[in-house]
Amino acid sequence: MSYGRPREMHDAICAECKQKCQVPFKPDGSRPVYCQECYAKRRPPRRDRY
């Protein structure tokens, strides 16, 4: 939770589409980073909780 403070964003390159993007964590190179669009495509569909 950010508690009203703006989140610090870091520049990154999407591992899938190679576009510049910003993420709310500092990428360390150990795992791929995806832009918002590519992440949404890769994320498994949400199951209805109820």
C-alpha positions as CSV (number, residue, x, y, z in Angstrom):
1,M,0.0,0.0,0.0
2,S,1.2,3.4,-0.8
3,Y,-0.7,5.3,1.9
4,G,-1.3,8.3,-0.3
5,R,2.4,8.7,-1.3
6,P,3.2,8.5,-5.0
7,R,4.9,5.3,-5.9
8,E,8.5,5.5,-7.1
9,M,8.6,4.1,-10.7
10,H,11.7,2.7,-12.4
11,D,12.5,2.5,-16.1
12,A,12.6,-0.9,-17.7
13,I,12.4,-2.7,-21.1
14,C,9.6,-5.2,-21.6
15,A,11.0,-8.7,-22.1
16,E,8.3,-9.5,-24.6
17,C,7.6,-6.4,-26.8
18,K,10.9,-4.6,-26.1
19,Q,9.1,-1.3,-25.4
20,K,10.2,1.1,-22.7
21,C,8.0,0.9,-19.6
22,Q,7.9,1.9,-16.0
23,V,7.5,-0.5,-13.1
24,P,7.0,0.1,-9.4
25,F,10.1,-1.9,-8.4
26,K,13.8,-1.7,-9.3
27,P,14.5,-4.5,-11.9
28,D,17.6,-6.4,-11.0
29,G,17.9,-8.5,-14.2
30,S,17.2,-11.8,-12.5
31,R,13.7,-12.1,-13.8
32,P,11.9,-10.8,-16.9
33,V,10.0,-7.5,-16.7
34,Y,6.8,-7.0,-18.7
35,C,4.9,-3.8,-19.6
36,Q,1.3,-3.5,-18.5
37,E,-0.1,-4.9,-21.8
38,C,2.2,-7.9,-22.0
39,Y,1.7,-8.7,-18.3
40,A,-2.0,-8.7,-18.8
41,K,-1.7,-11.2,-21.7
42,R,0.6,-13.5,-19.7
43,R,-1.4,-13.4,-16.5
44,P,-3.8,-16.4,-16.0
45,P,-7.4,-15.5,-16.2
46,R,-9.0,-14.5,-12.8
47,R,-11.4,-17.0,-11.3
48,D,-14.6,-15.7,-9.8
49,R,-14.1,-15.8,-6.0
50,Y,-17.8,-16.3,-5.2
